[in-house]
Amino acid sequence: MESGKNFSLQYYNGSSYSTVSTFVSGSDFTNNVTYNVTINLTGTFSSQARFRFINQGTDNSDYIFIDAVVLTGFTGSSMPEYIRLIDVVDHNPGEYSETFLHVFPNPVHDEIQYEVEEGPVRLKLYDATGKLMQSFENRNSYGKLPVSDLPAGVYILIAETPHDVHHERFIKE
């Protein structure tokens, strides 16, 4: 993206969008660099709440890759309640290729194995509703996790490495 051009994060409150944050190329970010950004919003949120990213580039050759978006809701007790992942869709896999997190076997019965390209890694296991089921700190880039106590269903394993956040879905039978 050309220097001085930007993209914005916008919030929909049920009737209109408003800009939450704007990121300007050359001052807020540099092309081809990965960033981890946290944006905190406070207040009451509509049941129709939505978020979107708007690219303000000058032509069709401006690309922004945004992945591993994590939205966390907090209750009055300040504890995370639900997390929902939003995947980037409709991309052309021929344009870029990265290997992130491998989880196997899938489906699984008692123990899931994982492998990430780099470590150490923090692992978080969520059920399909976004409820945090298990958390593991300072793990190697490969290993095993016990899942025999979990009920059958779909789960998401999130791996936070020093430079990125990856996620993979698996089925517990």
GIMOWO-V799992 format. One record per residue. N is the residue number from 0. RES is the residue in three letters. PHI is phi in degrees with one decimal (NA if undefined). Layout:
# GIMOWO-V799992
[[N RES PHI] [N RES PHI]]
This chain:
# GIMOWO-V799992
[[0 MET NA] [1 GLU -63.7] [2 SER -58.6] [3 GLY 93.2] [4 LYS -81.9] [5 ASN -145.5] [6 PHE -135.0] [7 SER -127.9] [8 LEU -101.9] [9 GLN -122.4] [10 TYR -115.5] [11 TYR -104.0] [12 ASN -95.5] [13 GLY 110.7] [14 SER -132.5] [15 SER -156.8] [16 TYR -91.9] [17 SER -133.7] [18 THR -77.7] [19 VAL -91.9] [20 SER -156.3] [21 THR -124.3] [22 PHE -119.2] [23 VAL -103.6] [24 SER -63.1] [25 GLY 95.5] [26 SER -118.9] [27 ASP -93.9] [28 PHE -154.6] [29 THR -117.8] [30 ASN -57.2] [31 ASN 65.0] [32 VAL -124.2] [33 THR -89.0] [34 TYR -125.9] [35 ASN -113.4] [36 VAL -125.1] [37 THR -116.6] [38 ILE -122.9] [39 ASN -103.7] [40 LEU -117.5] [41 THR -119.3] [42 GLY 117.6] [43 THR -94.4] [44 PHE -111.4] [45 SER -67.9] [46 SER -70.1] [47 GLN -99.3] [48 ALA -58.4] [49 ARG -143.9] [50 PHE -126.8] [51 ARG -149.3] [52 PHE -107.9] [53 ILE -119.2] [54 ASN -91.9] [55 GLN -105.7] [56 GLY -69.0] [57 THR -90.4] [58 ASP -148.7] [59 ASN -76.3] [60 SER -94.5] [61 ASP -86.4] [62 TYR -121.4] [63 ILE -127.9] [64 PHE -103.7] [65 ILE -122.9] [66 ASP -142.5] [67 ALA 56.0] [68 VAL -76.0] [69 VAL -119.1] [70 LEU -105.9] [71 THR -117.4] [72 GLY -100.8] [73 PHE -118.3] [74 THR -90.3] [75 GLY -60.9] [76 SER -83.7] [77 SER 63.8] [78 MET -105.6] [79 PRO -58.8] [80 GLU -102.0] [81 TYR -141.9] [82 ILE -130.0] [83 ARG -125.6] [84 LEU -93.0] [85 ILE -115.1] [86 ASP -86.1] [87 VAL -76.7] [88 VAL -121.8] [89 ASP 60.1] [90 HIS -93.3] [91 ASN -100.0] [92 PRO -59.4] [93 GLY -71.7] [94 GLU -79.9] [95 TYR -153.2] [96 SER -145.7] [97 GLU -135.0] [98 THR -109.8] [99 PHE -112.3] [100 LEU -115.7] [101 HIS -109.2] [102 VAL -127.2] [103 PHE -156.5] [104 PRO -69.5] [105 ASN -143.4] [106 PRO -74.5] [107 VAL -125.5] [108 HIS -111.2] [109 ASP -115.0] [110 GLU -146.1] [111 ILE -102.2] [112 GLN -103.8] [113 TYR -133.7] [114 GLU -148.6] [115 VAL -122.5] [116 GLU -64.6] [117 GLU -140.6] [118 GLY -138.8] [119 PRO -68.8] [120 VAL -134.4] [121 ARG -103.3] [122 LEU -112.8] [123 LYS -131.9] [124 LEU -114.6] [125 TYR -116.9] [126 ASP -82.5] [127 ALA -66.7] [128 THR -88.2] [129 GLY 96.0] [130 LYS -79.1] [131 LEU -68.9] [132 MET -99.9] [133 GLN -149.2] [134 SER -141.6] [135 PHE -133.5] [136 GLU -100.9] [137 ASN 47.5] [138 ARG -93.0] [139 ASN -67.1] [140 SER -74.6] [141 TYR -147.3] [142 GLY 166.4] [143 LYS -127.1] [144 LEU -127.3] [145 PRO -74.4] [146 VAL -131.7] [147 SER -63.0] [148 ASP -81.5] [149 LEU -82.9] [150 PRO -69.8] [151 ALA -59.5] [152 GLY 158.8] [153 VAL -97.9] [154 TYR -131.6] [155 ILE -123.1] [156 LEU -101.5] [157 ILE -109.3] [158 ALA -114.8] [159 GLU -102.7] [160 THR -99.7] [161 PRO -60.1] [162 HIS -122.9] [163 ASP -161.8] [164 VAL -127.8] [165 HIS -124.9] [166 HIS -142.3] [167 GLU -147.9] [168 ARG -93.1] [169 PHE -149.2] [170 ILE -111.0] [171 LYS -100.4] [172 GLU -95.1]]
